[in-house]
Amino acid sequence: MKTAFIDIGELGWSMYVNAHIRWLKRQGDASVAVVTYPDRRCLFEGLADIVIDAPAQFYRLFDIRKQNCLGLQKISPDILKRFFIPYLPAGYGIPEDFIIGCRCRFGDRLAFEPYKYSEKLDGRKEVLIFPRRRLGGWYSYRNLPESFYAQLILKLCDEFPNLNIRTIGTTMGAYDINVNKSNYINHTGKAGSLQDMIDRCQTAVATVGSQSGPPKIALLQGVPTYMIGNQRQRHMEGENWMGTSVGFYSVSDNNYGGIDVAACIGEIVAFIKSSKKGIT
């Protein structure tokens, strides 16, 4: 069996594709190809037999800012499937039950594991902040204000002077925040790849961010994580596959901008202080 999967949706859903491929591999002799974004190759290399970068034509025809589950907003799964079929290796096909949209049919055919580290990181312990800033699409309203992250950074730098406080993300998907504190590192736009973020989980005592893919990856890597969002049960239980320590500040689905900043930051500080991952 030669199977191809298309991973061009939200980062959090890439984790499902990865876990399904791992499940398939454990069932027997399945040959798997994955077409995805270049920075996501690290999620599949060593697992899939073939990893292919999404072709240049894909970026010209579709707006990748409008990622939605396993597909793109307002783009029919059939349209996406027809586009990618000519780019698949000979003999590979997309399974009929793989919907390139917001319908997941993996069921229990999933095997989640932490992602492998590419290199050993040592050094000063850190708190990683994922200052999500999604541009365009239905879920841009879930961005927290930039001012929230600036206040959070200042508070964490003062509360934890022996830790680095590091923001991390892409320039397309995260705020670029400059704060004048000796233990603050603005790493937005400077990570070479998604693998860099994964590797940094080795020195993280905790991570913080609104509900999105990076905090879920941190949880998978076993890093205590505090999340802000509107789906508490989903992220604390259903998608916390390693049972990692997690805190959650609930906001209404359409009022991320109305967050009680002082109360939320206070809970984050308390959560980090309760972490058992080596705060000194």
Stockholm file with secondary structure:
# STOCKHOLM 1.0

chainA/1-280         MKTAFIDIGELGWSMYVNAHIRWLKRQGDASVAVVTYPDRRCLFEGLADIVIDAPAQFYRLFDIRKQNCLGLQKISPDILKRFFIPYLPAGYGIPEDFIIGCRCRFGDRLAFEPYKYSEKLDGRKEVLIFPRRRLGGWYSYRNLPESFYAQLILKLCDEFPNLNIRTIGTTMGAYDINVNKSNYINHTGKAGSLQDMIDRCQTAVATVGSQSGPPKIALLQGVPTYMIGNQRQRHMEGENWMGTSVGFYSVSDNNYGGIDVAACIGEIVAFIKSSKKGIT
#=GR chainA/1-280 SS CEEEEEECSCHHHHHHHHHHHHHHHHHSCCEEEEEECGGGGGGTBTTBSEEEECCHHHHHHSCGGGEETTEETTCCHHHHHHHHGGGSCTTCBCCTTCCSSSCCCCTTCCCCCCCCCSSCCCSSCEEEEECBCCCSSGGGGGCCCHHHHHHHHHHHHHHCTTSEEEECCCTTTBCCCCCCCTTEEECTTTCSSHHHHHHHTTTEEEEEEESSHHHHHHHHTTCCEEEEESCHHIIIIITCTTCCCEEEEECCTTCGGGCCHHHHHHHHHHHHHTCCSCCC
#=GC SS_cons         CEEEEEECSCHHHHHHHHHHHHHHHHHSCCEEEEEECGGGGGGTBTTBSEEEECCHHHHHHSCGGGEETTEETTCCHHHHHHHHGGGSCTTCBCCTTCCSSSCCCCTTCCCCCCCCCSSCCCSSCEEEEECBCCCSSGGGGGCCCHHHHHHHHHHHHHHCTTSEEEECCCTTTBCCCCCCCTTEEECTTTCSSHHHHHHHTTTEEEEEEESSHHHHHHHHTTCCEEEEESCHHIIIIITCTTCCCEEEEECCTTCGGGCCHHHHHHHHHHHHHTCCSCCC
//
